[in-house]
Amino acid sequence: MSLNRKIIHIDADCFYAAVEMRDDPSLRDKPIAIGGPENSRSVLATANYAARVYGVRSAMPTSVAKRLCPALLVLPGDMKKYRTASEQMHAIFREFTDIIEPLSLDEAYLDVTNSVDFQGSATRIAHEIKVRIFREVGITVSAGVATNKFIAKVASDWNKPDGLTVVTPETQLEFVSDIPVKAISGIGRVAQERFKCADLQKLDFALLQKSFGSMAYRLSQLALGIDDRPVVISRERKSVSVEHTFAKDLLELKECRAVLPMLLADLKKRMKGRDYESQLSKYYLKIKFDDFKQTTIERPIKGKLSEDAFSELLQLAFSRSPRSVRLIGVGYRLTPPQPYQLNLPFTS
């Protein structure tokens, strides 16, 4: 593990809602959220802190959020506006480092290990980024500074909103010990509520392996604050897909088939102009049933693309559960292009 790396994790505070409040200051003291209408099955993309006081959270169904907070103002959102704000943020990042790993429009890792700005101080760089984003984009972000990605990400969430948390190599183990294990993805809900990383540090590895299987080694490392993952500049897309949640459950297979052309038309639009055709490796279909359980099914692509393949996958997926369907997704798995290798003649 390298304690010499300097990693910053930047996370905008209630990003979509923050952009809306920036553009309409009258919304600042009101509980607002971004999402679909209450009488649909849509969920919230985010909520401001005034709404979170009532228990409103992202990924919550709009209808549930409105019950918790009747005064909640739900806005439809404007992705073009949000992308512009994201581009402005990334332009600021690039002034300090080229090693940037975006996680979403409003979240990214920055490796500033070799940055010469502010005499190489990651803390001062993070502070300057926060100041610049507030001044030029008009929103606040929280930042975590640490020697690795795991701790930096947790640190950015430690003192929200508008926070800056720095974890030095000397304080790293103490900081990690207080982290609840819910910060580690893949941990079950019971363990999330009962344990901190300090508890995992004390467990014998054999017991950890018995409880968590193949995840045990990763858990043991993260519980000690060890994370050697590099900041990855570009992330390869592994799939391209679209999905739709229906306002009314689809009760029969024929109803599901009736909406398939609409989904495939949307998939074509998403594919258009992106040159994915040479990377397509599998057909992919997902169904979520009315009990929120879901099933996915894939099939290798052989020969020319055929929309009939999705109809066949739909029939197979539907047969796995005798329940109504609330969501269908269709798409393709991608195989990244392989670099071309020259076959050079052998010379002695």
Sine and cosine of phi, psi and omega as CSV:
sin_phi,cos_phi,sin_psi,cos_psi,sin_omega,cos_omega
0.00,0.00,0.73,-0.68,0.02,-1.00
-1.00,-0.09,0.82,-0.57,0.09,-1.00
-1.00,-0.09,0.13,0.99,-0.02,-1.00
-1.00,-0.09,-0.21,0.98,0.00,-1.00
-0.95,0.31,0.48,-0.88,0.04,-1.00
-0.81,-0.59,0.97,-0.26,-0.08,-1.00
-0.91,-0.41,0.72,-0.69,0.08,-1.00
-0.90,-0.44,0.74,-0.67,0.14,-0.99
-0.93,-0.36,0.84,-0.55,0.01,-1.00
-0.95,-0.31,0.75,-0.66,0.00,-1.00
-0.66,-0.76,0.89,-0.45,0.00,-1.00
-0.92,0.39,0.56,-0.83,-0.01,-1.00
-1.00,0.08,0.89,-0.46,-0.04,-1.00
0.62,0.79,0.88,0.48,-0.26,-0.97
-0.75,0.66,-0.88,0.48,-0.07,-1.00
-0.86,0.51,-0.70,0.72,0.00,-1.00
-0.91,0.42,-0.60,0.80,0.00,-1.00
-0.89,0.45,-0.65,0.76,0.03,-1.00
-0.90,0.43,-0.65,0.76,0.02,-1.00
-0.91,0.42,-0.66,0.75,0.02,-1.00
-0.93,0.36,-0.55,0.84,0.08,-1.00
-0.88,0.48,-0.68,0.73,-0.07,-1.00
-0.99,0.15,-0.33,0.94,0.03,-1.00
-0.66,-0.75,1.00,0.04,-0.06,-1.00
-0.84,0.55,-0.35,0.94,0.01,-1.00
-0.92,0.40,-0.25,0.97,-0.01,-1.00
-1.00,0.06,-0.18,0.98,-0.19,-0.98
-0.85,0.53,-0.63,0.78,-0.06,-1.00
-0.99,-0.15,0.11,0.99,-0.01,-1.00
-0.98,-0.21,0.53,-0.85,0.11,-0.99
-0.96,0.28,0.89,-0.45,-0.01,-1.00
-0.77,-0.64,0.37,-0.93,0.06,-1.00
-0.54,-0.84,0.33,-0.94,0.06,-1.00
-0.94,-0.34,0.82,-0.57,-0.02,-1.00
0.09,-1.00,-0.16,-0.99,-0.01,-1.00
-1.00,-0.01,0.08,-1.00,-0.06,-1.00
-0.92,0.40,0.38,-0.93,-0.07,-1.00
-0.90,0.44,-0.56,0.83,-0.08,-1.00
-1.00,0.08,0.27,0.96,0.08,-1.00
-0.88,-0.47,-0.05,-1.00,0.01,-1.00
-0.99,-0.13,0.38,0.92,-0.06,-1.00
-0.96,0.27,0.34,-0.94,0.04,-1.00
-0.86,-0.51,0.25,-0.97,-0.03,-1.00
-0.99,0.12,0.67,-0.75,0.09,-1.00
-0.99,0.17,-0.61,0.79,0.05,-1.00
-0.25,-0.97,0.19,-0.98,0.05,-1.00
-0.59,-0.80,0.51,-0.86,0.04,-1.00
-0.98,0.20,0.09,-1.00,-0.10,-0.99
-0.94,0.33,-0.45,0.89,0.08,-1.00
-0.90,0.44,-0.53,0.85,0.04,-1.00
-0.99,0.16,-0.54,0.84,-0.04,-1.00
-0.92,0.40,-0.39,0.92,0.08,-1.00
-0.84,0.54,-0.52,0.86,-0.02,-1.00
-1.00,0.03,0.02,1.00,-0.03,-1.00
1.00,-0.06,0.11,0.99,0.02,-1.00
-0.96,0.28,0.73,-0.68,-0.06,-1.00
-0.67,-0.75,0.32,-0.95,0.11,-0.99
-0.91,0.42,0.46,-0.89,-0.03,-1.00
0.95,0.32,0.11,0.99,0.05,-1.00
-1.00,0.05,0.67,-0.74,0.08,-1.00
-0.84,0.55,0.66,-0.75,-0.03,-1.00
-0.83,0.55,-0.63,0.77,-0.03,-1.00
-0.89,0.47,-0.63,0.78,0.03,-1.00
-0.93,0.37,-0.68,0.73,0.01,-1.00
-0.87,0.50,-0.64,0.77,0.00,-1.00
-0.93,0.37,-0.51,0.86,0.06,-1.00
-0.94,0.34,-0.62,0.78,0.02,-1.00
-0.94,0.34,-0.59,0.81,-0.06,-1.00
-0.67,-0.74,1.00,0.04,-0.04,-1.00
-0.84,0.54,-0.45,0.89,-0.03,-1.00
-1.00,0.07,0.04,1.00,-0.05,-1.00
-0.87,0.49,0.78,-0.62,0.07,-1.00
-0.99,-0.13,0.91,-0.40,-0.04,-1.00
-0.98,-0.17,0.88,-0.47,-0.03,-1.00
-0.98,-0.21,0.55,-0.84,-0.05,-1.00
-0.95,0.30,-0.38,0.92,0.02,-1.00
1.00,0.04,0.30,-0.96,-0.04,-1.00
-0.58,-0.81,1.00,-0.07,-0.10,-1.00
-0.89,0.46,-0.53,0.84,0.02,-1.00
-0.88,0.47,-0.67,0.75,0.01,-1.00
-0.92,0.40,-0.64,0.77,-0.01,-1.00
-0.93,0.36,-0.62,0.78,0.03,-1.00
-0.90,0.43,-0.62,0.79,0.03,-1.00
-0.88,0.47,-0.70,0.71,0.03,-1.00
-0.89,0.46,-0.64,0.77,0.02,-1.00
-0.90,0.44,-0.68,0.74,0.02,-1.00
-0.89,0.47,-0.61,0.79,0.04,-1.00
-0.90,0.43,-0.66,0.75,0.04,-1.00
-0.88,0.48,-0.72,0.69,-0.06,-1.00
-0.93,0.37,-0.50,0.87,0.08,-1.00
-0.90,0.44,-0.60,0.80,0.06,-1.00
-0.93,0.37,-0.68,0.73,0.04,-1.00
-0.82,0.58,-0.70,0.71,-0.11,-0.99
-0.92,0.38,-0.25,0.97,0.07,-1.00
-0.96,0.27,-0.26,0.96,-0.05,-1.00
-0.92,-0.40,-0.43,0.91,0.02,-1.00
-0.28,-0.96,0.46,-0.89,0.12,-0.99
-0.99,-0.13,-0.12,0.99,-0.04,-1.00
-1.00,-0.08,1.00,-0.01,-0.10,-0.99
-0.78,-0.63,0.76,-0.66,0.06,-1.00
-0.88,-0.47,0.98,-0.19,0.02,-1.00
-0.96,0.29,0.68,-0.73,0.07,-1.00
-0.97,-0.24,-0.47,0.88,0.03,-1.00
-0.25,-0.97,-0.09,-1.00,-0.01,-1.00
-0.86,0.50,-0.53,0.85,-0.17,-0.99
-0.90,-0.44,0.27,0.96,-0.13,-0.99
-0.55,-0.84,0.69,-0.73,-0.02,-1.00
-0.33,-0.94,0.46,-0.89,0.19,-0.98
-0.99,-0.11,0.60,-0.80,0.09,-1.00
-0.79,-0.61,0.77,-0.64,0.12,-0.99
-0.99,-0.17,0.93,-0.36,-0.04,-1.00
-0.92,-0.39,0.42,0.91,-0.06,-1.00
-0.81,0.58,-0.67,0.74,-0.08,-1.00
-0.97,-0.24,0.25,0.97,0.02,-1.00
-0.95,0.32,0.63,-0.77,0.01,-1.00
-0.99,-0.16,-0.08,1.00,0.00,-1.00
-0.91,0.41,0.62,-0.78,0.03,-1.00
0.79,0.61,0.68,0.74,0.01,-1.00
0.82,0.57,0.49,0.87,0.05,-1.00
0.98,0.18,0.21,0.98,0.00,-1.00
-0.98,0.19,0.93,-0.37,0.02,-1.00
-0.90,0.43,-0.55,0.83,0.01,-1.00
-0.89,0.45,-0.72,0.69,-0.01,-1.00
-0.94,0.34,-0.57,0.82,0.07,-1.00
-0.90,0.45,-0.72,0.69,0.01,-1.00
-0.88,0.48,-0.67,0.74,0.02,-1.00
-0.89,0.45,-0.68,0.74,-0.01,-1.00
-0.91,0.42,-0.64,0.77,0.05,-1.00
-0.87,0.49,-0.70,0.72,0.02,-1.00
-0.87,0.50,-0.71,0.70,0.00,-1.00
-0.89,0.46,-0.70,0.72,-0.03,-1.00
-0.91,0.42,-0.68,0.74,-0.01,-1.00
-0.90,0.43,-0.65,0.76,0.02,-1.00
-0.90,0.43,-0.66,0.75,-0.05,-1.00
-0.96,0.28,-0.64,0.77,-0.14,-0.99
-0.99,-0.15,-0.47,0.88,-0.01,-1.00
-0.97,-0.25,-0.46,0.89,0.07,-1.00
1.00,0.04,0.33,0.94,0.04,-1.00
-0.73,-0.69,0.25,-0.97,0.06,-1.00
-0.98,-0.20,0.48,-0.88,0.11,-0.99
-0.76,-0.65,0.39,-0.92,0.13,-0.99
-0.94,-0.33,0.53,-0.85,-0.08,-1.00
-0.74,-0.67,0.59,-0.81,0.14,-0.99
-0.85,-0.53,0.70,-0.72,-0.01,-1.00
-0.85,-0.52,0.79,-0.62,-0.04,-1.00
-0.34,-0.94,-0.09,-1.00,0.01,-1.00
-1.00,-0.02,-0.11,0.99,0.04,-1.00
-0.48,-0.88,0.17,-0.98,-0.12,-0.99
-0.93,0.38,-0.67,0.74,-0.04,-1.00
-0.86,0.51,-0.78,0.63,-0.05,-1.00
-0.94,0.35,-0.62,0.79,0.01,-1.00
-0.88,0.47,-0.66,0.75,-0.01,-1.00
-0.92,0.40,-0.70,0.71,0.04,-1.00
-0.89,0.46,-0.67,0.75,-0.04,-1.00
-0.89,0.46,-0.58,0.82,-0.02,-1.00
-0.92,0.40,-0.36,0.93,0.00,-1.00
-0.99,-0.14,-0.01,1.00,-0.16,-0.99
-0.96,0.28,-0.51,0.86,-0.13,-0.99
-0.66,-0.75,0.71,0.71,0.00,-1.00
-0.97,0.26,0.44,-0.90,-0.13,0.99
-1.00,0.09,0.24,-0.97,0.08,-1.00
0.86,0.51,0.59,0.80,-0.07,-1.00
-0.99,-0.11,0.33,-0.94,0.14,-0.99
-0.63,-0.78,0.94,-0.34,-0.02,-1.00
-0.89,-0.45,0.82,-0.57,-0.03,-1.00
-0.92,-0.38,0.81,-0.59,0.03,-1.00
-0.91,-0.41,0.95,-0.31,-0.01,-1.00
-0.99,0.14,0.30,-0.96,0.05,-1.00
-0.82,0.57,-0.55,0.83,-0.04,-1.00
-0.94,0.33,-0.50,0.87,-0.05,-1.00
-0.98,-0.21,0.05,1.00,-0.15,-0.99
-0.87,0.48,-0.77,0.64,-0.06,-1.00
-0.91,0.42,-0.64,0.77,0.04,-1.00
-0.90,0.45,-0.66,0.75,0.01,-1.00
-0.90,0.43,-0.72,0.69,-0.04,-1.00
-0.89,0.46,-0.61,0.79,-0.04,-1.00
-0.85,0.52,-0.49,0.87,-0.02,-1.00
-1.00,0.03,-0.07,1.00,-0.05,-1.00
-0.97,0.26,0.81,-0.59,0.11,-0.99
-0.93,0.38,0.56,-0.83,-0.09,-1.00
-0.93,0.38,-0.19,0.98,0.07,-1.00
-0.89,0.45,-0.29,0.96,0.06,-1.00
-0.95,0.31,-0.23,0.97,0.03,-1.00
-0.99,-0.16,0.89,-0.46,-0.04,-1.00
-0.91,0.41,0.58,-0.81,0.05,-1.00
0.99,-0.13,-0.07,1.00,0.00,-1.00
-1.00,0.05,0.69,-0.73,-0.01,-1.00
-0.90,0.43,0.35,-0.94,-0.10,-1.00
-0.89,0.46,-0.63,0.78,-0.01,-1.00
-0.88,0.47,-0.73,0.68,0.01,-1.00
-0.90,0.44,-0.59,0.80,0.01,-1.00
-0.85,0.53,-0.65,0.76,-0.08,-1.00
-0.98,0.18,-0.42,0.91,-0.16,-0.99
-0.99,-0.14,-0.49,0.87,-0.22,-0.98
-0.88,-0.47,0.47,-0.88,0.26,-0.97
-0.94,-0.35,0.20,-0.98,0.01,-1.00
-0.87,0.50,-0.50,0.87,0.04,-1.00
-0.85,0.52,-0.57,0.82,0.03,-1.00
-0.92,0.39,-0.63,0.78,0.01,-1.00
-0.93,0.36,-0.53,0.85,0.00,-1.00
-0.88,0.47,-0.49,0.87,-0.08,-1.00
-1.00,0.05,-0.26,0.96,-0.08,-1.00
-0.97,0.25,0.64,-0.77,0.12,-0.99
-0.90,0.43,0.66,-0.76,-0.08,-1.00
-0.87,0.50,-0.57,0.82,0.00,-1.00
-0.88,0.47,-0.63,0.77,0.04,-1.00
-0.94,0.35,-0.63,0.78,0.04,-1.00
-0.89,0.46,-0.66,0.75,0.00,-1.00
-0.92,0.39,-0.60,0.80,0.03,-1.00
-0.91,0.42,-0.59,0.81,-0.05,-1.00
-0.99,0.11,-0.57,0.82,-0.15,-0.99
-0.86,-0.51,-0.01,1.00,0.09,-1.00
0.86,0.51,-0.78,-0.63,-0.09,-1.00
-0.92,0.40,-0.29,0.96,0.01,-1.00
-0.99,0.14,-0.17,0.99,-0.16,-0.99
-0.85,0.53,-0.72,0.70,-0.05,-1.00
-0.89,0.45,-0.71,0.71,0.01,-1.00
-0.87,0.49,-0.68,0.73,0.01,-1.00
-0.88,0.47,-0.70,0.71,-0.02,-1.00
-0.89,0.47,-0.61,0.80,0.02,-1.00
-0.94,0.35,-0.76,0.66,-0.02,-1.00
-0.91,0.42,-0.58,0.81,0.02,-1.00
-0.89,0.46,-0.41,0.91,0.06,-1.00
-1.00,-0.10,0.03,1.00,0.00,-1.00
0.99,0.15,0.34,0.94,-0.03,-1.00
-0.99,-0.15,0.84,-0.54,0.00,-1.00
-0.44,-0.90,0.97,-0.26,-0.07,-1.00
-1.00,-0.08,0.14,0.99,-0.01,-1.00
-0.89,0.46,0.75,-0.67,0.06,-1.00
-0.98,0.17,0.33,-0.94,0.16,-0.99
-0.96,0.26,0.86,-0.51,-0.11,-0.99
-0.99,-0.14,0.85,-0.53,-0.11,-0.99
-0.92,0.40,-0.70,0.71,0.00,-1.00
-0.82,-0.57,0.63,-0.78,0.00,-1.00
-0.93,-0.37,0.81,-0.59,-0.04,-1.00
-0.97,0.26,0.75,-0.67,0.06,-1.00
-0.95,0.30,0.75,-0.66,-0.05,-1.00
-0.98,-0.21,-0.23,0.97,0.00,-1.00
-0.34,-0.94,0.29,-0.96,0.15,-0.99
-0.70,-0.72,0.80,-0.60,-0.13,-0.99
-0.41,-0.91,0.23,-0.97,0.13,-0.99
-0.69,-0.72,0.43,-0.90,0.07,-1.00
-0.53,-0.85,0.33,-0.94,-0.06,-1.00
-0.59,-0.80,0.75,-0.66,0.12,-0.99
-0.99,-0.12,0.80,-0.60,-0.13,-0.99
-1.00,0.00,0.63,-0.77,0.00,-1.00
-0.89,0.46,-0.49,0.87,0.01,-1.00
-0.76,-0.65,0.70,-0.71,-0.01,-1.00
-0.83,0.56,0.60,-0.80,0.12,-0.99
-1.00,-0.02,0.87,-0.49,-0.19,-0.98
-1.00,0.03,-0.45,0.89,-0.11,-0.99
-0.75,-0.66,0.29,-0.96,0.00,-1.00
-0.87,0.49,-0.61,0.79,-0.03,-1.00
-0.91,0.42,-0.52,0.86,0.06,-1.00
-0.93,0.36,-0.61,0.79,0.05,-1.00
-0.91,0.42,-0.68,0.73,0.02,-1.00
-0.90,0.44,-0.53,0.85,-0.04,-1.00
-0.91,0.41,-0.48,0.88,-0.02,-1.00
-1.00,-0.06,-0.13,0.99,-0.04,-1.00
-0.87,0.50,-0.68,0.73,0.03,-1.00
-0.85,0.53,-0.60,0.80,0.03,-1.00
-0.89,0.45,-0.70,0.71,-0.01,-1.00
-0.91,0.42,-0.66,0.75,-0.01,-1.00
-0.93,0.37,-0.54,0.84,0.07,-1.00
-0.91,0.41,-0.65,0.76,0.05,-1.00
-0.91,0.41,-0.60,0.80,0.02,-1.00
-0.90,0.43,-0.64,0.77,0.04,-1.00
-0.88,0.48,-0.65,0.76,0.03,-1.00
-0.89,0.46,-0.65,0.76,-0.01,-1.00
-0.93,0.37,-0.53,0.85,-0.01,-1.00
-0.98,0.22,-0.43,0.90,-0.18,-0.98
-0.85,0.52,0.79,-0.61,0.10,-1.00
0.97,0.25,0.16,0.99,-0.06,-1.00
-0.95,-0.31,0.00,1.00,0.10,-0.99
0.82,0.57,0.69,0.73,0.04,-1.00
-1.00,0.05,-0.25,0.97,-0.20,-0.98
-0.79,0.61,-0.65,0.76,-0.05,-1.00
-0.96,0.28,-0.19,0.98,-0.05,-1.00
-0.97,-0.23,-0.09,1.00,-0.07,-1.00
-0.93,0.38,0.80,-0.59,-0.04,-1.00
-0.86,-0.51,-0.50,0.87,-0.05,-1.00
-0.58,-0.82,0.52,-0.86,0.24,-0.97
-0.98,0.18,0.55,-0.84,-0.06,-1.00
-0.65,-0.76,0.70,-0.71,0.03,-1.00
-0.61,-0.79,0.65,-0.76,0.00,-1.00
-0.79,-0.62,0.65,-0.76,0.11,-0.99
-0.80,-0.60,0.72,-0.70,0.17,-0.99
-0.92,-0.40,0.81,-0.59,-0.06,-1.00
-1.00,0.04,0.10,-0.99,-0.10,-0.99
-0.93,0.36,-0.22,0.98,0.08,-1.00
-1.00,-0.09,0.20,0.98,0.05,-1.00
0.96,0.29,0.01,1.00,0.15,-0.99
-0.97,0.24,0.51,-0.86,-0.04,-1.00
-0.71,-0.70,0.35,-0.94,0.05,-1.00
-0.69,-0.72,0.57,-0.82,0.06,-1.00
-0.82,-0.57,0.45,-0.89,-0.02,-1.00
-0.55,-0.84,0.64,-0.77,-0.04,-1.00
-0.75,-0.66,0.36,-0.93,0.06,-1.00
-0.48,-0.88,0.73,-0.68,0.02,-1.00
-0.87,0.50,0.57,-0.82,0.06,-1.00
-1.00,0.10,0.83,-0.56,0.03,-1.00
-0.83,-0.55,0.86,-0.51,-0.01,-1.00
0.97,0.24,-0.53,-0.85,-0.03,-1.00
-0.96,0.29,0.46,-0.89,0.04,-1.00
-0.90,0.44,0.61,-0.79,0.00,-1.00
-0.66,-0.75,0.83,-0.56,0.04,-1.00
-0.93,0.36,-0.34,0.94,0.05,-1.00
-0.89,0.46,-0.45,0.89,0.00,-1.00
-0.88,0.47,-0.60,0.80,0.01,-1.00
-0.93,0.37,-0.58,0.81,0.04,-1.00
-0.90,0.44,-0.63,0.77,0.02,-1.00
-0.93,0.37,-0.66,0.75,0.04,-1.00
-0.90,0.44,-0.62,0.79,0.02,-1.00
-0.87,0.49,-0.70,0.71,0.00,-1.00
-0.88,0.47,-0.68,0.74,0.01,-1.00
-0.91,0.41,-0.69,0.73,-0.01,-1.00
-0.92,0.40,-0.67,0.74,-0.02,-1.00
-0.89,0.45,-0.56,0.83,-0.05,-1.00
-0.95,0.32,-0.19,0.98,-0.06,-1.00
-0.98,0.22,-0.27,0.96,0.00,-1.00
-0.49,-0.87,0.77,-0.64,-0.01,-1.00
-0.99,0.12,0.80,0.60,-0.07,-1.00
-0.79,-0.61,0.22,-0.97,0.07,-1.00
-0.96,0.29,0.37,-0.93,-0.09,-1.00
-0.93,-0.37,0.74,-0.67,0.01,-1.00
-0.95,-0.33,-0.34,0.94,-0.03,-1.00
-0.53,-0.85,0.63,-0.77,0.14,-0.99
-0.76,-0.65,0.70,-0.72,0.09,-1.00
-0.80,-0.60,0.60,-0.80,0.05,-1.00
-0.74,-0.68,0.49,-0.87,0.02,-1.00
0.00,-1.00,-0.20,-0.98,0.01,-1.00
-0.78,-0.63,0.61,-0.79,0.21,-0.98
-0.99,0.10,0.58,-0.81,-0.04,-1.00
-0.92,-0.38,0.59,-0.81,0.16,-0.99
-0.93,-0.36,0.89,-0.45,-0.05,-1.00
-0.84,0.54,0.59,-0.80,0.01,-1.00
-0.89,0.46,0.66,-0.75,0.01,-1.00
-1.00,0.08,0.64,-0.77,0.04,-1.00
-0.90,0.44,0.60,-0.80,-0.01,-1.00
-0.97,0.24,0.76,-0.65,-0.03,-1.00
-0.92,-0.39,0.81,-0.59,0.02,-1.00
-0.97,0.25,0.68,-0.73,0.10,-0.99
-1.00,-0.08,0.99,-0.15,-0.07,-1.00
-1.00,0.04,0.62,-0.79,0.04,-1.00
-0.91,0.41,0.61,-0.79,0.02,-1.00
-0.95,0.32,0.73,-0.69,0.08,-1.00
-0.77,-0.63,0.62,-0.78,-0.02,-1.00
-1.00,-0.09,0.00,0.00,0.00,0.00
